[in-house]
Amino acid sequence: MKLSIKRRGTRIVLALAAAFAIGAAVAAAPGPTHRGDFYYYFDAAGNTIGYRAINCNGTYVSWGKTSARYSNGYMICDPID
């Protein structure tokens, strides 16, 4: 079965858009996703350049920049009823 030029072009555009979206998601620096998660980000010299966290009450906190060099940890949060 032959595809028309318009249909083939649409498929190519959709495939490129999906590849771009997946690439952007993979390239993003990791960060907190749950209550109690925190991340410190460092430059090549080991200096702290950023921080991201989700506090135990669910508040998102951030300052500075992210990088591929990071350290993460977990706060001890009381259970939520």
PDB file of N, CA, C and O in Angstrom:
ATOM      1  N   MET A   1       0.834  -1.165   0.000  1.00  0.00           N
ATOM      2  CA  MET A   1       0.000   0.000   0.000  1.00  0.00           C
ATOM      3  C   MET A   1       0.889   1.242   0.000  1.00  0.00           C
ATOM      4  O   MET A   1       1.800   1.356   0.820  1.00  0.00           O
ATOM      5  N   LYS A   2       0.629   2.158  -0.906  1.00  0.00           N
ATOM      6  CA  LYS A   2       1.414   3.376  -0.966  1.00  0.00           C
ATOM      7  C   LYS A   2       0.718   4.470  -0.160  1.00  0.00           C
ATOM      8  O   LYS A   2      -0.503   4.615  -0.202  1.00  0.00           O
ATOM      9  N   LEU A   3       1.526   5.234   0.574  1.00  0.00           N
ATOM     10  CA  LEU A   3       0.990   6.356   1.332  1.00  0.00           C
ATOM     11  C   LEU A   3       1.108   7.618   0.506  1.00  0.00           C
ATOM     12  O   LEU A   3       2.063   7.792  -0.252  1.00  0.00           O
ATOM     13  N   SER A   4       0.153   8.480   0.652  1.00  0.00           N
ATOM     14  CA  SER A   4       0.267   9.759  -0.034  1.00  0.00           C
ATOM     15  C   SER A   4       1.394  10.561   0.592  1.00  0.00           C
ATOM     16  O   SER A   4       1.801  10.289   1.722  1.00  0.00           O
ATOM     17  N   ILE A   5       1.896  11.538  -0.129  1.00  0.00           N
ATOM     18  CA  ILE A   5       2.993  12.376   0.378  1.00  0.00           C
ATOM     19  C   ILE A   5       2.555  13.097   1.640  1.00  0.00           C
ATOM     20  O   ILE A   5       3.350  13.232   2.570  1.00  0.00           O
ATOM     21  N   LYS A   6       1.322  13.562   1.702  1.00  0.00           N
ATOM     22  CA  LYS A   6       0.826  14.279   2.876  1.00  0.00           C
ATOM     23  C   LYS A   6       0.800  13.377   4.106  1.00  0.00           C
ATOM     24  O   LYS A   6       1.216  13.798   5.185  1.00  0.00           O
ATOM     25  N   ARG A   7       0.323  12.157   3.961  1.00  0.00           N
ATOM     26  CA  ARG A   7       0.270  11.229   5.099  1.00  0.00           C
ATOM     27  C   ARG A   7       1.667  10.845   5.559  1.00  0.00           C
ATOM     28  O   ARG A   7       1.923  10.758   6.760  1.00  0.00           O
ATOM     29  N   ARG A   8       2.572  10.615   4.613  1.00  0.00           N
ATOM     30  CA  ARG A   8       3.942  10.254   4.968  1.00  0.00           C
ATOM     31  C   ARG A   8       4.604  11.411   5.710  1.00  0.00           C
ATOM     32  O   ARG A   8       5.313  11.189   6.692  1.00  0.00           O
ATOM     33  N   GLY A   9       4.381  12.641   5.254  1.00  0.00           N
ATOM     34  CA  GLY A   9       4.946  13.819   5.915  1.00  0.00           C
ATOM     35  C   GLY A   9       4.417  13.972   7.331  1.00  0.00           C
ATOM     36  O   GLY A   9       5.164  14.333   8.240  1.00  0.00           O
ATOM     37  N   THR A  10       3.131  13.699   7.520  1.00  0.00           N
ATOM     38  CA  THR A  10       2.526  13.785   8.849  1.00  0.00           C
ATOM     39  C   THR A  10       3.146  12.760   9.782  1.00  0.00           C
ATOM     40  O   THR A  10       3.416  13.066  10.944  1.00  0.00           O
ATOM     41  N   ARG A  11       3.374  11.564   9.300  1.00  0.00           N
ATOM     42  CA  ARG A  11       3.991  10.524  10.130  1.00  0.00           C
ATOM     43  C   ARG A  11       5.417  10.898  10.523  1.00  0.00           C
ATOM     44  O   ARG A  11       5.838  10.659  11.655  1.00  0.00           O
ATOM     45  N   ILE A  12       6.148  11.478   9.595  1.00  0.00           N
ATOM     46  CA  ILE A  12       7.526  11.887   9.893  1.00  0.00           C
ATOM     47  C   ILE A  12       7.532  12.988  10.940  1.00  0.00           C
ATOM     48  O   ILE A  12       8.342  12.956  11.866  1.00  0.00           O
ATOM     49  N   VAL A  13       6.641  13.960  10.805  1.00  0.00           N
ATOM     50  CA  VAL A  13       6.563  15.056  11.779  1.00  0.00           C
ATOM     51  C   VAL A  13       6.199  14.520  13.156  1.00  0.00           C
ATOM     52  O   VAL A  13       6.789  14.946  14.149  1.00  0.00           O
ATOM     53  N   LEU A  14       5.255  13.608  13.243  1.00  0.00           N
ATOM     54  CA  LEU A  14       4.860  13.023  14.524  1.00  0.00           C
ATOM     55  C   LEU A  14       6.011  12.225  15.144  1.00  0.00           C
ATOM     56  O   LEU A  14       6.226  12.294  16.354  1.00  0.00           O
ATOM     57  N   ALA A  15       6.741  11.480  14.339  1.00  0.00           N
ATOM     58  CA  ALA A  15       7.875  10.709  14.852  1.00  0.00           C
ATOM     59  C   ALA A  15       8.970  11.635  15.384  1.00  0.00           C
ATOM     60  O   ALA A  15       9.551  11.367  16.435  1.00  0.00           O
ATOM     61  N   LEU A  16       9.254  12.722  14.663  1.00  0.00           N
ATOM     62  CA  LEU A  16      10.261  13.673  15.123  1.00  0.00           C
ATOM     63  C   LEU A  16       9.817  14.376  16.403  1.00  0.00           C
ATOM     64  O   LEU A  16      10.634  14.594  17.298  1.00  0.00           O
ATOM     65  N   ALA A  17       8.552  14.730  16.504  1.00  0.00           N
ATOM     66  CA  ALA A  17       8.040  15.380  17.715  1.00  0.00           C
ATOM     67  C   ALA A  17       8.145  14.439  18.913  1.00  0.00           C
ATOM     68  O   ALA A  17       8.513  14.868  20.007  1.00  0.00           O
ATOM     69  N   ALA A  18       7.828  13.176  18.717  1.00  0.00           N
ATOM     70  CA  ALA A  18       7.931  12.201  19.810  1.00  0.00           C
ATOM     71  C   ALA A  18       9.384  12.012  20.231  1.00  0.00           C
ATOM     72  O   ALA A  18       9.672  11.925  21.424  1.00  0.00           O
ATOM     73  N   ALA A  19      10.296  11.948  19.277  1.00  0.00           N
ATOM     74  CA  ALA A  19      11.716  11.800  19.600  1.00  0.00           C
ATOM     75  C   ALA A  19      12.230  13.003  20.361  1.00  0.00           C
ATOM     76  O   ALA A  19      13.010  12.855  21.301  1.00  0.00           O
ATOM     77  N   PHE A  20      11.805  14.190  19.971  1.00  0.00           N
ATOM     78  CA  PHE A  20      12.216  15.407  20.659  1.00  0.00           C
ATOM     79  C   PHE A  20      11.693  15.418  22.093  1.00  0.00           C
ATOM     80  O   PHE A  20      12.431  15.770  23.012  1.00  0.00           O
ATOM     81  N   ALA A  21      10.440  15.041  22.297  1.00  0.00           N
ATOM     82  CA  ALA A  21       9.853  15.025  23.639  1.00  0.00           C
ATOM     83  C   ALA A  21      10.564  14.017  24.537  1.00  0.00           C
ATOM     84  O   ALA A  21      10.816  14.305  25.707  1.00  0.00           O
ATOM     85  N   ILE A  22      10.884  12.861  24.015  1.00  0.00           N
ATOM     86  CA  ILE A  22      11.597  11.854  24.800  1.00  0.00           C
ATOM     87  C   ILE A  22      13.009  12.337  25.128  1.00  0.00           C
ATOM     88  O   ILE A  22      13.481  12.155  26.250  1.00  0.00           O
ATOM     89  N   GLY A  23      13.676  12.941  24.168  1.00  0.00           N
ATOM     90  CA  GLY A  23      15.018  13.470  24.400  1.00  0.00           C
ATOM     91  C   GLY A  23      15.029  14.561  25.451  1.00  0.00           C
ATOM     92  O   GLY A  23      15.941  14.611  26.276  1.00  0.00           O
ATOM     93  N   ALA A  24      14.036  15.434  25.440  1.00  0.00           N
ATOM     94  CA  ALA A  24      13.955  16.504  26.438  1.00  0.00           C
ATOM     95  C   ALA A  24      13.722  15.928  27.827  1.00  0.00           C
ATOM     96  O   ALA A  24      14.272  16.435  28.804  1.00  0.00           O
ATOM     97  N   ALA A  25      12.927  14.892  27.927  1.00  0.00           N
ATOM     98  CA  ALA A  25      12.654  14.288  29.229  1.00  0.00           C
ATOM     99  C   ALA A  25      13.893  13.584  29.782  1.00  0.00           C
ATOM    100  O   ALA A  25      14.138  13.623  30.988  1.00  0.00           O
ATOM    101  N   VAL A  26      14.660  12.953  28.928  1.00  0.00           N
ATOM    102  CA  VAL A  26      15.859  12.242  29.369  1.00  0.00           C
ATOM    103  C   VAL A  26      16.958  13.227  29.758  1.00  0.00           C
ATOM    104  O   VAL A  26      17.722  12.965  30.687  1.00  0.00           O
ATOM    105  N   ALA A  27      17.046  14.359  29.057  1.00  0.00           N
ATOM    106  CA  ALA A  27      18.116  15.324  29.291  1.00  0.00           C
ATOM    107  C   ALA A  27      17.896  16.174  30.541  1.00  0.00           C
ATOM    108  O   ALA A  27      18.838  16.796  31.032  1.00  0.00           O
ATOM    109  N   ALA A  28      16.694  16.211  31.053  1.00  0.00           N
ATOM    110  CA  ALA A  28      16.408  17.048  32.220  1.00  0.00           C
ATOM    111  C   ALA A  28      17.119  16.512  33.462  1.00  0.00           C
ATOM    112  O   ALA A  28      17.207  15.302  33.669  1.00  0.00           O
ATOM    113  N   ALA A  29      17.622  17.432  34.280  1.00  0.00           N
ATOM    114  CA  ALA A  29      18.272  17.037  35.536  1.00  0.00           C
ATOM    115  C   ALA A  29      17.233  16.425  36.469  1.00  0.00           C
ATOM    116  O   ALA A  29      16.088  16.876  36.495  1.00  0.00           O
ATOM    117  N   PRO A  30      17.613  15.412  37.229  1.00  0.00           N
ATOM    118  CA  PRO A  30      16.665  14.800  38.150  1.00  0.00           C
ATOM    119  C   PRO A  30      16.302  15.762  39.279  1.00  0.00           C
ATOM    120  O   PRO A  30      17.066  16.667  39.612  1.00  0.00           O
ATOM    121  N   GLY A  31      15.162  15.556  39.841  1.00  0.00           N
ATOM    122  CA  GLY A  31      14.718  16.390  40.945  1.00  0.00           C
ATOM    123  C   GLY A  31      13.711  15.653  41.799  1.00  0.00           C
ATOM    124  O   GLY A  31      13.359  14.511  41.503  1.00  0.00           O
ATOM    125  N   PRO A  32      13.244  16.296  42.856  1.00  0.00           N
ATOM    126  CA  PRO A  32      12.324  15.632  43.781  1.00  0.00           C
ATOM    127  C   PRO A  32      10.980  15.331  43.135  1.00  0.00           C
ATOM    128  O   PRO A  32      10.474  16.117  42.333  1.00  0.00           O
ATOM    129  N   THR A  33      10.413  14.197  43.488  1.00  0.00           N
ATOM    130  CA  THR A  33       9.111  13.802  42.958  1.00  0.00           C
ATOM    131  C   THR A  33       8.111  13.445  44.054  1.00  0.00           C
ATOM    132  O   THR A  33       6.914  13.345  43.785  1.00  0.00           O
ATOM    133  N   HIS A  34       8.583  13.253  45.281  1.00  0.00           N
ATOM    134  CA  HIS A  34       7.707  12.866  46.388  1.00  0.00           C
ATOM    135  C   HIS A  34       7.993  13.726  47.610  1.00  0.00           C
ATOM    136  O   HIS A  34       9.052  14.344  47.714  1.00  0.00           O
ATOM    137  N   ARG A  35       7.046  13.757  48.522  1.00  0.00           N
ATOM    138  CA  ARG A  35       7.243  14.483  49.786  1.00  0.00           C
ATOM    139  C   ARG A  35       8.486  13.955  50.491  1.00  0.00           C
ATOM    140  O   ARG A  35       8.686  12.745  50.602  1.00  0.00           O
ATOM    141  N   GLY A  36       9.312  14.875  50.962  1.00  0.00           N
ATOM    142  CA  GLY A  36      10.510  14.498  51.688  1.00  0.00           C
ATOM    143  C   GLY A  36      11.757  14.336  50.838  1.00  0.00           C
ATOM    144  O   GLY A  36      12.850  14.178  51.383  1.00  0.00           O
ATOM    145  N   ASP A  37      11.627  14.372  49.512  1.00  0.00           N
ATOM    146  CA  ASP A  37      12.799  14.271  48.640  1.00  0.00           C
ATOM    147  C   ASP A  37      13.529  15.608  48.594  1.00  0.00           C
ATOM    148  O   ASP A  37      12.891  16.660  48.580  1.00  0.00           O
ATOM    149  N   PHE A  38      14.867  15.575  48.570  1.00  0.00           N
ATOM    150  CA  PHE A  38      15.627  16.802  48.326  1.00  0.00           C
ATOM    151  C   PHE A  38      16.868  16.499  47.503  1.00  0.00           C
ATOM    152  O   PHE A  38      17.420  15.401  47.574  1.00  0.00           O
ATOM    153  N   TYR A  39      17.301  17.478  46.723  1.00  0.00           N
ATOM    154  CA  TYR A  39      18.467  17.367  45.855  1.00  0.00           C
ATOM    155  C   TYR A  39      19.335  18.601  46.015  1.00  0.00           C
ATOM    156  O   TYR A  39      18.832  19.724  46.008  1.00  0.00           O
ATOM    157  N   TYR A  40      20.639  18.396  46.159  1.00  0.00           N
ATOM    158  CA  TYR A  40      21.634  19.469  46.096  1.00  0.00           C
ATOM    159  C   TYR A  40      22.392  19.295  44.791  1.00  0.00           C
ATOM    160  O   TYR A  40      22.765  18.178  44.432  1.00  0.00           O
ATOM    161  N   TYR A  41      22.623  20.400  44.075  1.00  0.00           N
ATOM    162  CA  TYR A  41      23.326  20.370  42.798  1.00  0.00           C
ATOM    163  C   TYR A  41      24.677  21.063  42.940  1.00  0.00           C
ATOM    164  O   TYR A  41      24.799  22.071  43.637  1.00  0.00           O
ATOM    165  N   PHE A  42      25.693  20.511  42.268  1.00  0.00           N
ATOM    166  CA  PHE A  42      27.072  20.991  42.407  1.00  0.00           C
ATOM    167  C   PHE A  42      27.680  21.330  41.054  1.00  0.00           C
ATOM    168  O   PHE A  42      27.297  20.766  40.029  1.00  0.00           O
ATOM    169  N   ASP A  43      28.642  22.269  41.063  1.00  0.00           N
ATOM    170  CA  ASP A  43      29.414  22.551  39.854  1.00  0.00           C
ATOM    171  C   ASP A  43      30.610  21.608  39.794  1.00  0.00           C
ATOM    172  O   ASP A  43      30.761  20.742  40.656  1.00  0.00           O
ATOM    173  N   ALA A  44      31.464  21.771  38.778  1.00  0.00           N
ATOM    174  CA  ALA A  44      32.602  20.875  38.589  1.00  0.00           C
ATOM    175  C   ALA A  44      33.593  20.936  39.753  1.00  0.00           C
ATOM    176  O   ALA A  44      34.298  19.962  40.015  1.00  0.00           O
ATOM    177  N   ALA A  45      33.653  22.077  40.456  1.00  0.00           N
ATOM    178  CA  ALA A  45      34.574  22.228  41.586  1.00  0.00           C
ATOM    179  C   ALA A  45      33.994  21.684  42.887  1.00  0.00           C
ATOM    180  O   ALA A  45      34.686  21.654  43.905  1.00  0.00           O
ATOM    181  N   GLY A  46      32.739  21.254  42.870  1.00  0.00           N
ATOM    182  CA  GLY A  46      32.112  20.716  44.070  1.00  0.00           C
ATOM    183  C   GLY A  46      31.353  21.740  44.896  1.00  0.00           C
ATOM    184  O   GLY A  46      30.888  21.431  45.993  1.00  0.00           O
ATOM    185  N   ASN A  47      31.224  22.962  44.379  1.00  0.00           N
ATOM    186  CA  ASN A  47      30.471  24.005  45.084  1.00  0.00           C
ATOM    187  C   ASN A  47      28.976  23.802  44.885  1.00  0.00           C
ATOM    188  O   ASN A  47      28.539  23.442  43.792  1.00  0.00           O
ATOM    189  N   THR A  48      28.197  24.029  45.923  1.00  0.00           N
ATOM    190  CA  THR A  48      26.745  23.912  45.824  1.00  0.00           C
ATOM    191  C   THR A  48      26.213  25.071  44.993  1.00  0.00           C
ATOM    192  O   THR A  48      26.460  26.236  45.303  1.00  0.00           O
ATOM    193  N   ILE A  49      25.473  24.735  43.923  1.00  0.00           N
ATOM    194  CA  ILE A  49      24.922  25.773  43.049  1.00  0.00           C
ATOM    195  C   ILE A  49      23.401  25.767  43.023  1.00  0.00           C
ATOM    196  O   ILE A  49      22.800  26.661  42.427  1.00  0.00           O
ATOM    197  N   GLY A  50      22.757  24.781  43.657  1.00  0.00           N
ATOM    198  CA  GLY A  50      21.307  24.740  43.636  1.00  0.00           C
ATOM    199  C   GLY A  50      20.734  23.728  44.599  1.00  0.00           C
ATOM    200  O   GLY A  50      21.435  22.863  45.123  1.00  0.00           O
ATOM    201  N   TYR A  51      19.440  23.859  44.817  1.00  0.00           N
ATOM    202  CA  TYR A  51      18.717  22.987  45.756  1.00  0.00           C
ATOM    203  C   TYR A  51      17.282  22.880  45.278  1.00  0.00           C
ATOM    204  O   TYR A  51      16.689  23.875  44.861  1.00  0.00           O
ATOM    205  N   ARG A  52      16.720  21.686  45.334  1.00  0.00           N
ATOM    206  CA  ARG A  52      15.309  21.444  45.038  1.00  0.00           C
ATOM    207  C   ARG A  52      14.797  20.464  46.076  1.00  0.00           C
ATOM    208  O   ARG A  52      15.487  19.507  46.426  1.00  0.00           O
ATOM    209  N   ALA A  53      13.586  20.700  46.571  1.00  0.00           N
ATOM    210  CA  ALA A  53      13.007  19.793  47.564  1.00  0.00           C
ATOM    211  C   ALA A  53      11.492  19.891  47.559  1.00  0.00           C
ATOM    212  O   ALA A  53      10.918  20.901  47.152  1.00  0.00           O
ATOM    213  N   ILE A  54      10.861  18.830  48.016  1.00  0.00           N
ATOM    214  CA  ILE A  54       9.439  18.850  48.345  1.00  0.00           C
ATOM    215  C   ILE A  54       9.376  18.558  49.836  1.00  0.00           C
ATOM    216  O   ILE A  54       9.642  17.437  50.269  1.00  0.00           O
ATOM    217  N   ASN A  55       9.025  19.569  50.614  1.00  0.00           N
ATOM    218  CA  ASN A  55       8.978  19.425  52.069  1.00  0.00           C
ATOM    219  C   ASN A  55       7.908  18.430  52.484  1.00  0.00           C
ATOM    220  O   ASN A  55       7.086  18.006  51.672  1.00  0.00           O
ATOM    221  N   CYS A  56       7.927  18.069  53.739  1.00  0.00           N
ATOM    222  CA  CYS A  56       6.969  17.085  54.256  1.00  0.00           C
ATOM    223  C   CYS A  56       5.517  17.549  54.125  1.00  0.00           C
ATOM    224  O   CYS A  56       4.607  16.726  54.023  1.00  0.00           O
ATOM    225  N   ASN A  57       5.304  18.866  54.129  1.00  0.00           N
ATOM    226  CA  ASN A  57       3.936  19.370  53.976  1.00  0.00           C
ATOM    227  C   ASN A  57       3.539  19.529  52.516  1.00  0.00           C
ATOM    228  O   ASN A  57       2.442  20.005  52.223  1.00  0.00           O
ATOM    229  N   GLY A  58       4.419  19.134  51.594  1.00  0.00           N
ATOM    230  CA  GLY A  58       4.109  19.177  50.165  1.00  0.00           C
ATOM    231  C   GLY A  58       4.549  20.449  49.467  1.00  0.00           C
ATOM    232  O   GLY A  58       4.303  20.604  48.271  1.00  0.00           O
ATOM    233  N   THR A  59       5.194  21.368  50.181  1.00  0.00           N
ATOM    234  CA  THR A  59       5.653  22.626  49.594  1.00  0.00           C
ATOM    235  C   THR A  59       6.917  22.384  48.772  1.00  0.00           C
ATOM    236  O   THR A  59       7.860  21.749  49.244  1.00  0.00           O
ATOM    237  N   TYR A  60       6.930  22.897  47.530  1.00  0.00           N
ATOM    238  CA  TYR A  60       8.103  22.786  46.667  1.00  0.00           C
ATOM    239  C   TYR A  60       9.029  23.953  46.963  1.00  0.00           C
ATOM    240  O   TYR A  60       8.585  25.101  46.976  1.00  0.00           O
ATOM    241  N   VAL A  61      10.312  23.683  47.201  1.00  0.00           N
ATOM    242  CA  VAL A  61      11.304  24.700  47.520  1.00  0.00           C
ATOM    243  C   VAL A  61      12.457  24.565  46.529  1.00  0.00           C
ATOM    244  O   VAL A  61      12.904  23.454  46.241  1.00  0.00           O
ATOM    245  N   SER A  62      12.941  25.698  46.007  1.00  0.00           N
ATOM    246  CA  SER A  62      14.081  25.630  45.103  1.00  0.00           C
ATOM    247  C   SER A  62      14.854  26.934  45.117  1.00  0.00           C
ATOM    248  O   SER A  62      14.295  27.997  45.385  1.00  0.00           O
ATOM    249  N   TRP A  63      16.153  26.846  44.823  1.00  0.00           N
ATOM    250  CA  TRP A  63      16.985  28.008  44.596  1.00  0.00           C
ATOM    251  C   TRP A  63      18.177  27.573  43.745  1.00  0.00           C
ATOM    252  O   TRP A  63      18.541  26.398  43.743  1.00  0.00           O
ATOM    253  N   GLY A  64      18.771  28.497  43.036  1.00  0.00           N
ATOM    254  CA  GLY A  64      19.953  28.210  42.226  1.00  0.00           C
ATOM    255  C   GLY A  64      19.644  27.466  40.950  1.00  0.00           C
ATOM    256  O   GLY A  64      18.534  27.529  40.422  1.00  0.00           O
ATOM    257  N   LYS A  65      20.664  26.750  40.457  1.00  0.00           N
ATOM    258  CA  LYS A  65      20.588  26.033  39.187  1.00  0.00           C
ATOM    259  C   LYS A  65      20.734  24.533  39.414  1.00  0.00           C
ATOM    260  O   LYS A  65      21.221  24.091  40.455  1.00  0.00           O
ATOM    261  N   THR A  66      20.306  23.765  38.426  1.00  0.00           N
ATOM    262  CA  THR A  66      20.494  22.318  38.456  1.00  0.00           C
ATOM    263  C   THR A  66      21.727  21.953  37.635  1.00  0.00           C
ATOM    264  O   THR A  66      22.201  22.757  36.833  1.00  0.00           O
ATOM    265  N   SER A  67      22.237  20.764  37.830  1.00  0.00           N
ATOM    266  CA  SER A  67      23.343  20.261  37.018  1.00  0.00           C
ATOM    267  C   SER A  67      23.316  18.740  37.037  1.00  0.00           C
ATOM    268  O   SER A  67      22.516  18.128  37.745  1.00  0.00           O
ATOM    269  N   ALA A  68      24.197  18.143  36.255  1.00  0.00           N
ATOM    270  CA  ALA A  68      24.288  16.685  36.209  1.00  0.00           C
ATOM    271  C   ALA A  68      24.959  16.132  37.468  1.00  0.00           C
ATOM    272  O   ALA A  68      24.853  14.939  37.755  1.00  0.00           O
ATOM    273  N   ARG A  69      25.645  16.990  38.214  1.00  0.00           N
ATOM    274  CA  ARG A  69      26.291  16.574  39.475  1.00  0.00           C
ATOM    275  C   ARG A  69      25.345  16.903  40.622  1.00  0.00           C
ATOM    276  O   ARG A  69      25.036  18.071  40.862  1.00  0.00           O
ATOM    277  N   TYR A  70      24.892  15.889  41.320  1.00  0.00           N
ATOM    278  CA  TYR A  70      23.916  16.117  42.382  1.00  0.00           C
ATOM    279  C   TYR A  70      24.040  15.070  43.473  1.00  0.00           C
ATOM    280  O   TYR A  70      24.658  14.021  43.294  1.00  0.00           O
ATOM    281  N   SER A  71      23.440  15.382  44.597  1.00  0.00           N
ATOM    282  CA  SER A  71      23.319  14.454  45.710  1.00  0.00           C
ATOM    283  C   SER A  71      21.884  14.552  46.201  1.00  0.00           C
ATOM    284  O   SER A  71      21.349  15.654  46.327  1.00  0.00           O
ATOM    285  N   ASN A  72      21.262  13.436  46.476  1.00  0.00           N
ATOM    286  CA  ASN A  72      19.876  13.488  46.934  1.00  0.00           C
ATOM    287  C   ASN A  72      19.715  12.777  48.271  1.00  0.00           C
ATOM    288  O   ASN A  72      20.559  11.979  48.679  1.00  0.00           O
ATOM    289  N   GLY A  73      18.617  13.086  48.936  1.00  0.00           N
ATOM    290  CA  GLY A  73      18.322  12.472  50.214  1.00  0.00           C
ATOM    291  C   GLY A  73      16.833  12.528  50.499  1.00  0.00           C
ATOM    292  O   GLY A  73      16.041  12.990  49.676  1.00  0.00           O
ATOM    293  N   TYR A  74      16.471  12.053  51.667  1.00  0.00           N
ATOM    294  CA  TYR A  74      15.053  11.946  52.030  1.00  0.00           C
ATOM    295  C   TYR A  74      14.863  12.420  53.462  1.00  0.00           C
ATOM    296  O   TYR A  74      15.556  11.965  54.373  1.00  0.00           O
ATOM    297  N   MET A  75      13.922  13.334  53.655  1.00  0.00           N
ATOM    298  CA  MET A  75      13.570  13.791  54.997  1.00  0.00           C
ATOM    299  C   MET A  75      12.707  12.720  55.663  1.00  0.00           C
ATOM    300  O   MET A  75      12.032  11.946  54.984  1.00  0.00           O
ATOM    301  N   ILE A  76      12.735  12.682  56.970  1.00  0.00           N
ATOM    302  CA  ILE A  76      11.849  11.761  57.683  1.00  0.00           C
ATOM    303  C   ILE A  76      10.566  12.536  57.986  1.00  0.00           C
ATOM    304  O   ILE A  76      10.554  13.445  58.816  1.00  0.00           O
ATOM    305  N   CYS A  77       9.499  12.161  57.304  1.00  0.00           N
ATOM    306  CA  CYS A  77       8.219  12.855  57.436  1.00  0.00           C
ATOM    307  C   CYS A  77       7.237  12.002  58.235  1.00  0.00           C
ATOM    308  O   CYS A  77       7.229  10.776  58.124  1.00  0.00           O
ATOM    309  N   ASP A  78       6.414  12.666  59.039  1.00  0.00           N
ATOM    310  CA  ASP A  78       5.348  11.974  59.754  1.00  0.00           C
ATOM    311  C   ASP A  78       4.314  11.473  58.742  1.00  0.00           C
ATOM    312  O   ASP A  78       4.070  12.133  57.732  1.00  0.00           O
ATOM    313  N   PRO A  79       3.716  10.332  59.000  1.00  0.00           N
ATOM    314  CA  PRO A  79       2.682   9.823  58.094  1.00  0.00           C
ATOM    315  C   PRO A  79       1.499  10.791  58.007  1.00  0.00           C
ATOM    316  O   PRO A  79       1.157  11.466  58.978  1.00  0.00           O
ATOM    317  N   ILE A  80       0.894  10.840  56.845  1.00  0.00           N
ATOM    318  CA  ILE A  80      -0.275  11.691  56.642  1.00  0.00           C
ATOM    319  C   ILE A  80      -1.520  10.842  56.861  1.00  0.00           C
ATOM    320  O   ILE A  80      -1.632   9.747  56.311  1.00  0.00           O
ATOM    321  N   ASP A  81      -2.451  11.343  57.658  1.00  0.00           N
ATOM    322  CA  ASP A  81      -3.686  10.594  57.916  1.00  0.00           C
ATOM    323  C   ASP A  81      -4.594  10.609  56.733  1.00  0.00           C
ATOM    324  O   ASP A  81      -5.677  10.027  56.778  1.00  0.00           O
TER     325      ASP A  81
END
